[in-house]
Amino acid sequence: MNYELIAFALFALLTLASAVGVVLMQDPWHSALLLGVALLSVAIHYVMLAAEFVAMMQVLVYVGGVLVLITFAVMLTQRDESDTDEVVQA
């Protein structure tokens, strides 16, 4: 069996598993982290296709930009558990 085929199958499985995890996770923080894993594994697929420039743009734009934006949005909009307990008790 060819090593490239084994590597492709492993990263394809990683991509699919993390994409399914993005959709099924309840916590937005874990969903954002799994989105980063999915985007990085897509960049690895680009490297396997000998498209290194596209892979670097994938990492810089999507992982570096979009994922950081999603992370800040999750951090700024997520409510603290102690805040909701105080509202319920009052």
Secondary structure in CASP SS format (residue, H / E / C, confidence):
PFRMAT SS
TARGET T0000
AUTHOR 0000-0000-0000
METHOD secondary structure of the structure
MODEL  1
M C 1.00
N C 1.00
Y H 1.00
E H 1.00
L H 1.00
I H 1.00
A H 1.00
F H 1.00
A H 1.00
L H 1.00
F H 1.00
A H 1.00
L H 1.00
L H 1.00
T H 1.00
L H 1.00
A H 1.00
S H 1.00
A H 1.00
V H 1.00
G H 1.00
V H 1.00
V H 1.00
L H 1.00
M C 1.00
Q C 1.00
D C 1.00
P H 1.00
W H 1.00
H H 1.00
S H 1.00
A H 1.00
L H 1.00
L H 1.00
L H 1.00
G H 1.00
V H 1.00
A H 1.00
L H 1.00
L H 1.00
S H 1.00
V H 1.00
A H 1.00
I H 1.00
H H 1.00
Y H 1.00
V H 1.00
M H 1.00
L C 1.00
A C 1.00
A C 1.00
E H 1.00
F H 1.00
V H 1.00
A H 1.00
M H 1.00
M H 1.00
Q H 1.00
V H 1.00
L H 1.00
V H 1.00
Y H 1.00
V H 1.00
G H 1.00
G H 1.00
V H 1.00
L H 1.00
V H 1.00
L H 1.00
I H 1.00
T H 1.00
F H 1.00
A H 1.00
V H 1.00
M H 1.00
L H 1.00
T H 1.00
Q C 1.00
R C 1.00
D C 1.00
E H 1.00
S H 1.00
D H 1.00
T H 1.00
D H 1.00
E H 1.00
V H 1.00
V H 1.00
Q H 1.00
A C 1.00
END
